[in-house]
Amino acid sequence: MNPYVALLRGINVGGNNLIKMTALKACFEGLGFHNVRTYIQSGNVLFLTRDLDPAALTGQIEDALSTTFSYRSRVVIRSHQEMTAIVGQAPQDFGRDPDAYRYDVIFLKEPLTAAEAMQSVSTKDGVDRAYPGEGVLYFSRLTSKASQSRLTRIISLPVYQSMTIRNWNTTTRLLSMMEAVDH
């Protein structure tokens, strides 16, 4: 069995697309996935499957979510191997000073690449830093100047429809939850 995480976009945010985690879990179990677990209310679903085709999984999950919960589902799928690389290849010192910085990982939905996404993401000198990774952007901002951060501007861009953001703690927690699963 292969461990995956599905990162759902736009659920349980601002009162929109409200989905209970028990219903979300049941939807994934209905697709035949094993050891389905959710993590926090923002739409993180861990599961096991024999399937090795991320594009097929994405389509299957998006169709099921859209039908079951009556919204236009957008999902980013990452394998255990990909999550290991995302955490392991983070920029040096990324996530190491949480008192001074907020750290986020912007997960990119294929076919969007990090190089393309970097062209759309602006940063403010002395506040923000963005780094490309494999299928992600790493974004940090000074906590003391968070209100000046340009991260929130990304939400208004068309490219944002192909992104979903998780903070560093959630990202690393998802990886450790994947590692704790019996395959």
Rosetta blueprint (number, residue, H / E / L):
1 M L
2 N E
3 P E
4 Y E
5 V E
6 A E
7 L E
8 L E
9 R L
10 G L
11 I L
12 N L
13 V E
14 G L
15 G L
16 N E
17 N L
18 L L
19 I L
20 K L
21 M H
22 T H
23 A H
24 L H
25 K H
26 A H
27 C H
28 F H
29 E H
30 G H
31 L L
32 G L
33 F L
34 H E
35 N E
36 V E
37 R E
38 T E
39 Y E
40 I L
41 Q L
42 S L
43 G L
44 N E
45 V E
46 L E
47 F E
48 L E
49 T E
50 R L
51 D L
52 L L
53 D L
54 P H
55 A H
56 A H
57 L H
58 T H
59 G H
60 Q H
61 I H
62 E H
63 D H
64 A H
65 L H
66 S H
67 T H
68 T H
69 F H
70 S L
71 Y L
72 R L
73 S L
74 R L
75 V E
76 V E
77 I E
78 R E
79 S E
80 H H
81 Q H
82 E H
83 M H
84 T H
85 A H
86 I H
87 V H
88 G H
89 Q L
90 A L
91 P L
92 Q L
93 D L
94 F L
95 G L
96 R L
97 D L
98 P L
99 D L
100 A L
101 Y E
102 R E
103 Y E
104 D E
105 V E
106 I E
107 F E
108 L E
109 K L
110 E L
111 P L
112 L L
113 T L
114 A H
115 A H
116 E H
117 A H
118 M H
119 Q H
120 S H
121 V L
122 S L
123 T L
124 K L
125 D L
126 G L
127 V L
128 D E
129 R E
130 A E
131 Y E
132 P E
133 G L
134 E L
135 G L
136 V E
137 L E
138 Y E
139 F E
140 S E
141 R E
142 L E
143 T H
144 S H
145 K H
146 A H
147 S H
148 Q H
149 S L
150 R L
151 L H
152 T H
153 R H
154 I H
155 I H
156 S H
157 L L
158 P H
159 V H
160 Y H
161 Q H
162 S H
163 M E
164 T E
165 I E
166 R E
167 N E
168 W H
169 N H
170 T H
171 T H
172 T H
173 R H
174 L H
175 L H
176 S H
177 M H
178 M H
179 E H
180 A L
181 V L
182 D L
183 H L
